[in-house]
Amino acid sequence: MLIDRDSKPEDTVLYIASCALDILKHNQYNDVKELRQEIQTKYKIEAPYKTVMTSLNFLYLVDKVAIKDKRLICI
């Protein structure tokens, strides 16, 4: 699920998670759509909504992001 041998590296959950984490180190978001747009703009990739959500779930499970005051933040 995290890495697929047949996918391009930039299409994987781990790559999108690393992009999201890099962006969240500098900004906080209360809307996943805004974060997704920022990922697509900054890294010039197509990030499907489902992959972004799976990436954020992964980051939450490994304790790298949290939700504080209805905002997604980097820990």
PyMOL Python script that loads the backbone (N, CA, C, O; Angstrom):
from pymol import cmd

cmd.read_pdbstr("""\
ATOM      1  N   MET A   1       0.815  -1.187   0.000  1.00  0.00           N
ATOM      2  CA  MET A   1       0.000   0.000   0.000  1.00  0.00           C
ATOM      3  C   MET A   1       0.870   1.267   0.000  1.00  0.00           C
ATOM      4  O   MET A   1       0.542   2.244  -0.674  1.00  0.00           O
ATOM      5  N   LEU A   2       1.955   1.252   0.740  1.00  0.00           N
ATOM      6  CA  LEU A   2       2.795   2.436   0.791  1.00  0.00           C
ATOM      7  C   LEU A   2       3.700   2.544  -0.420  1.00  0.00           C
ATOM      8  O   LEU A   2       3.927   3.642  -0.928  1.00  0.00           O
ATOM      9  N   ILE A   3       4.219   1.414  -0.890  1.00  0.00           N
ATOM     10  CA  ILE A   3       5.106   1.416  -2.045  1.00  0.00           C
ATOM     11  C   ILE A   3       4.619   0.353  -3.018  1.00  0.00           C
ATOM     12  O   ILE A   3       4.388  -0.797  -2.643  1.00  0.00           O
ATOM     13  N   ASP A   4       4.470   0.753  -4.259  1.00  0.00           N
ATOM     14  CA  ASP A   4       4.043  -0.168  -5.300  1.00  0.00           C
ATOM     15  C   ASP A   4       5.156  -0.243  -6.341  1.00  0.00           C
ATOM     16  O   ASP A   4       5.599   0.784  -6.855  1.00  0.00           O
ATOM     17  N   ARG A   5       5.596  -1.421  -6.644  1.00  0.00           N
ATOM     18  CA  ARG A   5       6.718  -1.618  -7.557  1.00  0.00           C
ATOM     19  C   ARG A   5       6.449  -1.019  -8.937  1.00  0.00           C
ATOM     20  O   ARG A   5       7.384  -0.589  -9.613  1.00  0.00           O
ATOM     21  N   ASP A   6       5.203  -0.986  -9.358  1.00  0.00           N
ATOM     22  CA  ASP A   6       4.861  -0.522 -10.694  1.00  0.00           C
ATOM     23  C   ASP A   6       4.566   0.978 -10.772  1.00  0.00           C
ATOM     24  O   ASP A   6       4.365   1.504 -11.866  1.00  0.00           O
ATOM     25  N   SER A   7       4.537   1.664  -9.651  1.00  0.00           N
ATOM     26  CA  SER A   7       4.233   3.095  -9.639  1.00  0.00           C
ATOM     27  C   SER A   7       5.489   3.929  -9.797  1.00  0.00           C
ATOM     28  O   SER A   7       6.600   3.499  -9.488  1.00  0.00           O
ATOM     29  N   LYS A   8       5.268   5.143 -10.294  1.00  0.00           N
ATOM     30  CA  LYS A   8       6.358   6.103 -10.300  1.00  0.00           C
ATOM     31  C   LYS A   8       6.573   6.537  -8.851  1.00  0.00           C
ATOM     32  O   LYS A   8       5.611   6.593  -8.084  1.00  0.00           O
ATOM     33  N   PRO A   9       7.787   6.838  -8.466  1.00  0.00           N
ATOM     34  CA  PRO A   9       8.050   7.212  -7.071  1.00  0.00           C
ATOM     35  C   PRO A   9       7.193   8.380  -6.579  1.00  0.00           C
ATOM     36  O   PRO A   9       6.774   8.392  -5.421  1.00  0.00           O
ATOM     37  N   GLU A  10       6.931   9.360  -7.445  1.00  0.00           N
ATOM     38  CA  GLU A  10       6.155  10.510  -7.003  1.00  0.00           C
ATOM     39  C   GLU A  10       4.663  10.216  -6.833  1.00  0.00           C
ATOM     40  O   GLU A  10       3.913  11.076  -6.371  1.00  0.00           O
ATOM     41  N   ASP A  11       4.231   9.018  -7.200  1.00  0.00           N
ATOM     42  CA  ASP A  11       2.835   8.618  -7.019  1.00  0.00           C
ATOM     43  C   ASP A  11       2.613   7.823  -5.735  1.00  0.00           C
ATOM     44  O   ASP A  11       1.482   7.430  -5.448  1.00  0.00           O
ATOM     45  N   THR A  12       3.651   7.582  -4.968  1.00  0.00           N
ATOM     46  CA  THR A  12       3.522   6.733  -3.788  1.00  0.00           C
ATOM     47  C   THR A  12       3.095   7.530  -2.558  1.00  0.00           C
ATOM     48  O   THR A  12       3.276   8.746  -2.485  1.00  0.00           O
ATOM     49  N   VAL A  13       2.535   6.825  -1.617  1.00  0.00           N
ATOM     50  CA  VAL A  13       2.097   7.423  -0.356  1.00  0.00           C
ATOM     51  C   VAL A  13       3.288   8.008   0.393  1.00  0.00           C
ATOM     52  O   VAL A  13       3.181   9.087   0.975  1.00  0.00           O
ATOM     53  N   LEU A  14       4.417   7.314   0.385  1.00  0.00           N
ATOM     54  CA  LEU A  14       5.587   7.817   1.111  1.00  0.00           C
ATOM     55  C   LEU A  14       6.108   9.121   0.528  1.00  0.00           C
ATOM     56  O   LEU A  14       6.515  10.009   1.276  1.00  0.00           O
ATOM     57  N   TYR A  15       6.104   9.252  -0.783  1.00  0.00           N
ATOM     58  CA  TYR A  15       6.578  10.488  -1.406  1.00  0.00           C
ATOM     59  C   TYR A  15       5.633  11.644  -1.087  1.00  0.00           C
ATOM     60  O   TYR A  15       6.078  12.732  -0.721  1.00  0.00           O
ATOM     61  N   ILE A  16       4.337  11.406  -1.225  1.00  0.00           N
ATOM     62  CA  ILE A  16       3.349  12.448  -0.921  1.00  0.00           C
ATOM     63  C   ILE A  16       3.427  12.815   0.557  1.00  0.00           C
ATOM     64  O   ILE A  16       3.285  13.985   0.910  1.00  0.00           O
ATOM     65  N   ALA A  17       3.650  11.829   1.424  1.00  0.00           N
ATOM     66  CA  ALA A  17       3.778  12.103   2.861  1.00  0.00           C
ATOM     67  C   ALA A  17       4.997  12.981   3.138  1.00  0.00           C
ATOM     68  O   ALA A  17       4.930  13.887   3.968  1.00  0.00           O
ATOM     69  N   SER A  18       6.093  12.723   2.460  1.00  0.00           N
ATOM     70  CA  SER A  18       7.286  13.541   2.683  1.00  0.00           C
ATOM     71  C   SER A  18       7.075  14.965   2.165  1.00  0.00           C
ATOM     72  O   SER A  18       7.556  15.922   2.772  1.00  0.00           O
ATOM     73  N   CYS A  19       6.367  15.109   1.059  1.00  0.00           N
ATOM     74  CA  CYS A  19       6.042  16.440   0.537  1.00  0.00           C
ATOM     75  C   CYS A  19       5.137  17.189   1.514  1.00  0.00           C
ATOM     76  O   CYS A  19       5.364  18.363   1.808  1.00  0.00           O
ATOM     77  N   ALA A  20       4.123  16.507   2.008  1.00  0.00           N
ATOM     78  CA  ALA A  20       3.193  17.126   2.957  1.00  0.00           C
ATOM     79  C   ALA A  20       3.916  17.531   4.234  1.00  0.00           C
ATOM     80  O   ALA A  20       3.678  18.616   4.765  1.00  0.00           O
ATOM     81  N   LEU A  21       4.783  16.680   4.724  1.00  0.00           N
ATOM     82  CA  LEU A  21       5.520  16.985   5.945  1.00  0.00           C
ATOM     83  C   LEU A  21       6.426  18.198   5.750  1.00  0.00           C
ATOM     84  O   LEU A  21       6.536  19.041   6.640  1.00  0.00           O
ATOM     85  N   ASP A  22       7.063  18.287   4.606  1.00  0.00           N
ATOM     86  CA  ASP A  22       7.915  19.439   4.312  1.00  0.00           C
ATOM     87  C   ASP A  22       7.099  20.732   4.310  1.00  0.00           C
ATOM     88  O   ASP A  22       7.538  21.744   4.857  1.00  0.00           O
ATOM     89  N   ILE A  23       5.931  20.702   3.705  1.00  0.00           N
ATOM     90  CA  ILE A  23       5.080  21.884   3.658  1.00  0.00           C
ATOM     91  C   ILE A  23       4.521  22.212   5.037  1.00  0.00           C
ATOM     92  O   ILE A  23       4.436  23.383   5.408  1.00  0.00           O
ATOM     93  N   LEU A  24       4.141  21.193   5.797  1.00  0.00           N
ATOM     94  CA  LEU A  24       3.559  21.420   7.124  1.00  0.00           C
ATOM     95  C   LEU A  24       4.581  21.931   8.139  1.00  0.00           C
ATOM     96  O   LEU A  24       4.197  22.469   9.178  1.00  0.00           O
ATOM     97  N   LYS A  25       5.859  21.773   7.858  1.00  0.00           N
ATOM     98  CA  LYS A  25       6.886  22.323   8.749  1.00  0.00           C
ATOM     99  C   LYS A  25       6.855  23.843   8.747  1.00  0.00           C
ATOM    100  O   LYS A  25       7.283  24.476   9.711  1.00  0.00           O
ATOM    101  N   HIS A  26       6.349  24.432   7.665  1.00  0.00           N
ATOM    102  CA  HIS A  26       6.356  25.881   7.512  1.00  0.00           C
ATOM    103  C   HIS A  26       4.975  26.514   7.630  1.00  0.00           C
ATOM    104  O   HIS A  26       4.875  27.714   7.886  1.00  0.00           O
ATOM    105  N   ASN A  27       3.917  25.743   7.452  1.00  0.00           N
ATOM    106  CA  ASN A  27       2.553  26.268   7.460  1.00  0.00           C
ATOM    107  C   ASN A  27       1.622  25.327   8.199  1.00  0.00           C
ATOM    108  O   ASN A  27       1.927  24.152   8.400  1.00  0.00           O
ATOM    109  N   GLN A  28       0.483  25.864   8.597  1.00  0.00           N
ATOM    110  CA  GLN A  28      -0.579  25.065   9.186  1.00  0.00           C
ATOM    111  C   GLN A  28      -1.797  25.179   8.280  1.00  0.00           C
ATOM    112  O   GLN A  28      -2.040  26.233   7.692  1.00  0.00           O
ATOM    113  N   TYR A  29      -2.549  24.116   8.168  1.00  0.00           N
ATOM    114  CA  TYR A  29      -3.715  24.099   7.287  1.00  0.00           C
ATOM    115  C   TYR A  29      -4.932  23.600   8.040  1.00  0.00           C
ATOM    116  O   TYR A  29      -4.838  22.697   8.871  1.00  0.00           O
ATOM    117  N   ASN A  30      -6.074  24.197   7.740  1.00  0.00           N
ATOM    118  CA  ASN A  30      -7.320  23.678   8.285  1.00  0.00           C
ATOM    119  C   ASN A  30      -8.170  23.059   7.180  1.00  0.00           C
ATOM    120  O   ASN A  30      -9.303  22.642   7.417  1.00  0.00           O
ATOM    121  N   ASP A  31      -7.620  23.005   5.985  1.00  0.00           N
ATOM    122  CA  ASP A  31      -8.317  22.424   4.854  1.00  0.00           C
ATOM    123  C   ASP A  31      -7.350  21.543   4.065  1.00  0.00           C
ATOM    124  O   ASP A  31      -6.315  22.013   3.593  1.00  0.00           O
ATOM    125  N   VAL A  32      -7.690  20.284   3.929  1.00  0.00           N
ATOM    126  CA  VAL A  32      -6.831  19.343   3.205  1.00  0.00           C
ATOM    127  C   VAL A  32      -6.745  19.727   1.730  1.00  0.00           C
ATOM    128  O   VAL A  32      -5.725  19.488   1.085  1.00  0.00           O
ATOM    129  N   LYS A  33      -7.797  20.313   1.203  1.00  0.00           N
ATOM    130  CA  LYS A  33      -7.773  20.727  -0.201  1.00  0.00           C
ATOM    131  C   LYS A  33      -6.687  21.770  -0.447  1.00  0.00           C
ATOM    132  O   LYS A  33      -6.013  21.732  -1.477  1.00  0.00           O
ATOM    133  N   GLU A  34      -6.515  22.699   0.490  1.00  0.00           N
ATOM    134  CA  GLU A  34      -5.460  23.708   0.357  1.00  0.00           C
ATOM    135  C   GLU A  34      -4.077  23.058   0.410  1.00  0.00           C
ATOM    136  O   GLU A  34      -3.192  23.408  -0.372  1.00  0.00           O
ATOM    137  N   LEU A  35      -3.896  22.119   1.325  1.00  0.00           N
ATOM    138  CA  LEU A  35      -2.619  21.408   1.430  1.00  0.00           C
ATOM    139  C   LEU A  35      -2.347  20.625   0.150  1.00  0.00           C
ATOM    140  O   LEU A  35      -1.227  20.638  -0.361  1.00  0.00           O
ATOM    141  N   ARG A  36      -3.355  19.952  -0.364  1.00  0.00           N
ATOM    142  CA  ARG A  36      -3.196  19.188  -1.610  1.00  0.00           C
ATOM    143  C   ARG A  36      -2.791  20.109  -2.760  1.00  0.00           C
ATOM    144  O   ARG A  36      -1.904  19.778  -3.546  1.00  0.00           O
ATOM    145  N   GLN A  37      -3.439  21.252  -2.851  1.00  0.00           N
ATOM    146  CA  GLN A  37      -3.105  22.213  -3.906  1.00  0.00           C
ATOM    147  C   GLN A  37      -1.660  22.696  -3.770  1.00  0.00           C
ATOM    148  O   GLN A  37      -0.951  22.838  -4.766  1.00  0.00           O
ATOM    149  N   GLU A  38      -1.230  22.947  -2.538  1.00  0.00           N
ATOM    150  CA  GLU A  38       0.145  23.394  -2.291  1.00  0.00           C
ATOM    151  C   GLU A  38       1.154  22.312  -2.688  1.00  0.00           C
ATOM    152  O   GLU A  38       2.198  22.617  -3.263  1.00  0.00           O
ATOM    153  N   ILE A  39       0.840  21.046  -2.379  1.00  0.00           N
ATOM    154  CA  ILE A  39       1.708  19.931  -2.769  1.00  0.00           C
ATOM    155  C   ILE A  39       1.833  19.876  -4.294  1.00  0.00           C
ATOM    156  O   ILE A  39       2.933  19.757  -4.834  1.00  0.00           O
ATOM    157  N   GLN A  40       0.704  19.964  -4.970  1.00  0.00           N
ATOM    158  CA  GLN A  40       0.710  19.877  -6.432  1.00  0.00           C
ATOM    159  C   GLN A  40       1.464  21.039  -7.063  1.00  0.00           C
ATOM    160  O   GLN A  40       2.170  20.855  -8.055  1.00  0.00           O
ATOM    161  N   THR A  41       1.322  22.230  -6.498  1.00  0.00           N
ATOM    162  CA  THR A  41       1.986  23.408  -7.041  1.00  0.00           C
ATOM    163  C   THR A  41       3.482  23.372  -6.780  1.00  0.00           C
ATOM    164  O   THR A  41       4.280  23.575  -7.695  1.00  0.00           O
ATOM    165  N   LYS A  42       3.865  23.114  -5.534  1.00  0.00           N
ATOM    166  CA  LYS A  42       5.278  23.165  -5.161  1.00  0.00           C
ATOM    167  C   LYS A  42       6.093  22.055  -5.821  1.00  0.00           C
ATOM    168  O   LYS A  42       7.212  22.294  -6.276  1.00  0.00           O
ATOM    169  N   TYR A  43       5.543  20.855  -5.873  1.00  0.00           N
ATOM    170  CA  TYR A  43       6.303  19.710  -6.383  1.00  0.00           C
ATOM    171  C   TYR A  43       5.957  19.336  -7.817  1.00  0.00           C
ATOM    172  O   TYR A  43       6.532  18.400  -8.373  1.00  0.00           O
ATOM    173  N   LYS A  44       5.016  20.068  -8.422  1.00  0.00           N
ATOM    174  CA  LYS A  44       4.626  19.856  -9.822  1.00  0.00           C
ATOM    175  C   LYS A  44       4.253  18.397 -10.100  1.00  0.00           C
ATOM    176  O   LYS A  44       4.743  17.771 -11.040  1.00  0.00           O
ATOM    177  N   ILE A  45       3.368  17.886  -9.246  1.00  0.00           N
ATOM    178  CA  ILE A  45       2.883  16.521  -9.399  1.00  0.00           C
ATOM    179  C   ILE A  45       1.365  16.518  -9.316  1.00  0.00           C
ATOM    180  O   ILE A  45       0.761  17.482  -8.845  1.00  0.00           O
ATOM    181  N   GLU A  46       0.755  15.446  -9.770  1.00  0.00           N
ATOM    182  CA  GLU A  46      -0.678  15.236  -9.607  1.00  0.00           C
ATOM    183  C   GLU A  46      -0.852  14.356  -8.373  1.00  0.00           C
ATOM    184  O   GLU A  46      -0.468  13.187  -8.377  1.00  0.00           O
ATOM    185  N   ALA A  47      -1.427  14.920  -7.328  1.00  0.00           N
ATOM    186  CA  ALA A  47      -1.603  14.195  -6.070  1.00  0.00           C
ATOM    187  C   ALA A  47      -3.084  13.901  -5.875  1.00  0.00           C
ATOM    188  O   ALA A  47      -3.842  14.784  -5.473  1.00  0.00           O
ATOM    189  N   PRO A  48      -3.503  12.673  -6.153  1.00  0.00           N
ATOM    190  CA  PRO A  48      -4.914  12.330  -5.950  1.00  0.00           C
ATOM    191  C   PRO A  48      -5.334  12.529  -4.494  1.00  0.00           C
ATOM    192  O   PRO A  48      -4.559  12.291  -3.567  1.00  0.00           O
ATOM    193  N   TYR A  49      -6.569  12.965  -4.320  1.00  0.00           N
ATOM    194  CA  TYR A  49      -7.085  13.237  -2.976  1.00  0.00           C
ATOM    195  C   TYR A  49      -6.934  12.015  -2.064  1.00  0.00           C
ATOM    196  O   TYR A  49      -6.547  12.146  -0.903  1.00  0.00           O
ATOM    197  N   LYS A  50      -7.238  10.837  -2.592  1.00  0.00           N
ATOM    198  CA  LYS A  50      -7.147   9.605  -1.796  1.00  0.00           C
ATOM    199  C   LYS A  50      -5.708   9.363  -1.318  1.00  0.00           C
ATOM    200  O   LYS A  50      -5.501   8.956  -0.175  1.00  0.00           O
ATOM    201  N   THR A  51      -4.731   9.605  -2.167  1.00  0.00           N
ATOM    202  CA  THR A  51      -3.328   9.410  -1.797  1.00  0.00           C
ATOM    203  C   THR A  51      -2.889  10.426  -0.745  1.00  0.00           C
ATOM    204  O   THR A  51      -2.148  10.091   0.179  1.00  0.00           O
ATOM    205  N   VAL A  52      -3.347  11.661  -0.891  1.00  0.00           N
ATOM    206  CA  VAL A  52      -3.020  12.689   0.104  1.00  0.00           C
ATOM    207  C   VAL A  52      -3.614  12.303   1.461  1.00  0.00           C
ATOM    208  O   VAL A  52      -2.940  12.418   2.485  1.00  0.00           O
ATOM    209  N   MET A  53      -4.852  11.854   1.475  1.00  0.00           N
ATOM    210  CA  MET A  53      -5.490  11.462   2.740  1.00  0.00           C
ATOM    211  C   MET A  53      -4.779  10.256   3.363  1.00  0.00           C
ATOM    212  O   MET A  53      -4.586  10.218   4.578  1.00  0.00           O
ATOM    213  N   THR A  54      -4.392   9.282   2.553  1.00  0.00           N
ATOM    214  CA  THR A  54      -3.657   8.128   3.071  1.00  0.00           C
ATOM    215  C   THR A  54      -2.305   8.556   3.621  1.00  0.00           C
ATOM    216  O   THR A  54      -1.852   8.038   4.642  1.00  0.00           O
ATOM    217  N   SER A  55      -1.667   9.496   2.951  1.00  0.00           N
ATOM    218  CA  SER A  55      -0.377  10.023   3.419  1.00  0.00           C
ATOM    219  C   SER A  55      -0.529  10.729   4.755  1.00  0.00           C
ATOM    220  O   SER A  55       0.298  10.553   5.649  1.00  0.00           O
ATOM    221  N   LEU A  56      -1.581  11.528   4.897  1.00  0.00           N
ATOM    222  CA  LEU A  56      -1.813  12.228   6.162  1.00  0.00           C
ATOM    223  C   LEU A  56      -2.156  11.251   7.283  1.00  0.00           C
ATOM    224  O   LEU A  56      -1.742  11.444   8.426  1.00  0.00           O
ATOM    225  N   ASN A  57      -2.902  10.217   6.962  1.00  0.00           N
ATOM    226  CA  ASN A  57      -3.191   9.172   7.957  1.00  0.00           C
ATOM    227  C   ASN A  57      -1.903   8.494   8.406  1.00  0.00           C
ATOM    228  O   ASN A  57      -1.703   8.251   9.596  1.00  0.00           O
ATOM    229  N   PHE A  58      -1.035   8.193   7.454  1.00  0.00           N
ATOM    230  CA  PHE A  58       0.258   7.588   7.772  1.00  0.00           C
ATOM    231  C   PHE A  58       1.078   8.496   8.689  1.00  0.00           C
ATOM    232  O   PHE A  58       1.630   8.037   9.689  1.00  0.00           O
ATOM    233  N   LEU A  59       1.155   9.784   8.347  1.00  0.00           N
ATOM    234  CA  LEU A  59       1.919  10.730   9.173  1.00  0.00           C
ATOM    235  C   LEU A  59       1.322  10.861  10.570  1.00  0.00           C
ATOM    236  O   LEU A  59       2.052  11.024  11.547  1.00  0.00           O
ATOM    237  N   TYR A  60       0.011  10.791  10.662  1.00  0.00           N
ATOM    238  CA  TYR A  60      -0.648  10.859  11.966  1.00  0.00           C
ATOM    239  C   TYR A  60      -0.320   9.611  12.798  1.00  0.00           C
ATOM    240  O   TYR A  60      -0.058   9.705  13.998  1.00  0.00           O
ATOM    241  N   LEU A  61      -0.338   8.463  12.153  1.00  0.00           N
ATOM    242  CA  LEU A  61      -0.065   7.213  12.868  1.00  0.00           C
ATOM    243  C   LEU A  61       1.375   7.110  13.360  1.00  0.00           C
ATOM    244  O   LEU A  61       1.635   6.500  14.398  1.00  0.00           O
ATOM    245  N   VAL A  62       2.311   7.702  12.621  1.00  0.00           N
ATOM    246  CA  VAL A  62       3.716   7.663  13.052  1.00  0.00           C
ATOM    247  C   VAL A  62       4.071   8.904  13.874  1.00  0.00           C
ATOM    248  O   VAL A  62       5.244   9.169  14.133  1.00  0.00           O
ATOM    249  N   ASP A  63       3.059   9.652  14.279  1.00  0.00           N
ATOM    250  CA  ASP A  63       3.203  10.783  15.207  1.00  0.00           C
ATOM    251  C   ASP A  63       4.049  11.927  14.649  1.00  0.00           C
ATOM    252  O   ASP A  63       4.867  12.507  15.362  1.00  0.00           O
ATOM    253  N   LYS A  64       3.848  12.243  13.386  1.00  0.00           N
ATOM    254  CA  LYS A  64       4.556  13.365  12.761  1.00  0.00           C
ATOM    255  C   LYS A  64       3.663  14.585  12.567  1.00  0.00           C
ATOM    256  O   LYS A  64       4.157  15.709  12.473  1.00  0.00           O
ATOM    257  N   VAL A  65       2.351  14.369  12.507  1.00  0.00           N
ATOM    258  CA  VAL A  65       1.400  15.471  12.414  1.00  0.00           C
ATOM    259  C   VAL A  65       0.316  15.284  13.470  1.00  0.00           C
ATOM    260  O   VAL A  65       0.088  14.184  13.973  1.00  0.00           O
ATOM    261  N   ALA A  66      -0.338  16.391  13.785  1.00  0.00           N
ATOM    262  CA  ALA A  66      -1.424  16.352  14.757  1.00  0.00           C
ATOM    263  C   ALA A  66      -2.477  17.375  14.343  1.00  0.00           C
ATOM    264  O   ALA A  66      -2.245  18.217  13.475  1.00  0.00           O
ATOM    265  N   ILE A  67      -3.611  17.281  14.972  1.00  0.00           N
ATOM    266  CA  ILE A  67      -4.677  18.251  14.764  1.00  0.00           C
ATOM    267  C   ILE A  67      -4.813  19.042  16.048  1.00  0.00           C
ATOM    268  O   ILE A  67      -5.097  18.488  17.110  1.00  0.00           O
ATOM    269  N   LYS A  68      -4.606  20.347  15.937  1.00  0.00           N
ATOM    270  CA  LYS A  68      -4.685  21.223  17.106  1.00  0.00           C
ATOM    271  C   LYS A  68      -5.528  22.433  16.730  1.00  0.00           C
ATOM    272  O   LYS A  68      -5.240  23.119  15.750  1.00  0.00           O
ATOM    273  N   ASP A  69      -6.557  22.686  17.502  1.00  0.00           N
ATOM    274  CA  ASP A  69      -7.472  23.797  17.223  1.00  0.00           C
ATOM    275  C   ASP A  69      -8.006  23.745  15.791  1.00  0.00           C
ATOM    276  O   ASP A  69      -8.080  24.766  15.106  1.00  0.00           O
ATOM    277  N   LYS A  70      -8.375  22.547  15.352  1.00  0.00           N
ATOM    278  CA  LYS A  70      -8.929  22.293  14.019  1.00  0.00           C
ATOM    279  C   LYS A  70      -7.952  22.627  12.890  1.00  0.00           C
ATOM    280  O   LYS A  70      -8.371  22.903  11.765  1.00  0.00           O
ATOM    281  N   ARG A  71      -6.671  22.602  13.186  1.00  0.00           N
ATOM    282  CA  ARG A  71      -5.640  22.861  12.186  1.00  0.00           C
ATOM    283  C   ARG A  71      -4.660  21.700  12.165  1.00  0.00           C
ATOM    284  O   ARG A  71      -4.311  21.151  13.209  1.00  0.00           O
ATOM    285  N   LEU A  72      -4.224  21.335  10.979  1.00  0.00           N
ATOM    286  CA  LEU A  72      -3.245  20.275  10.793  1.00  0.00           C
ATOM    287  C   LEU A  72      -1.865  20.873  10.962  1.00  0.00           C
ATOM    288  O   LEU A  72      -1.493  21.800  10.242  1.00  0.00           O
ATOM    289  N   ILE A  73      -1.094  20.343  11.921  1.00  0.00           N
ATOM    290  CA  ILE A  73       0.223  20.893  12.221  1.00  0.00           C
ATOM    291  C   ILE A  73       1.279  19.793  12.223  1.00  0.00           C
ATOM    292  O   ILE A  73       0.966  18.615  12.398  1.00  0.00           O
ATOM    293  N   CYS A  74       2.510  20.186  12.031  1.00  0.00           N
ATOM    294  CA  CYS A  74       3.652  19.294  12.117  1.00  0.00           C
ATOM    295  C   CYS A  74       4.112  19.266  13.573  1.00  0.00           C
ATOM    296  O   CYS A  74       4.197  20.309  14.221  1.00  0.00           O
ATOM    297  N   ILE A  75       4.402  18.090  14.074  1.00  0.00           N
ATOM    298  CA  ILE A  75       4.860  17.963  15.459  1.00  0.00           C
ATOM    299  C   ILE A  75       6.368  18.139  15.511  1.00  0.00           C
ATOM    300  O   ILE A  75       6.961  18.069  16.587  1.00  0.00           O
TER     301      ILE A  75
END
""", "prot")
cmd.dss("prot")
cmd.show_as("cartoon", "prot")
cmd.util.cbc("prot")
cmd.orient("prot")
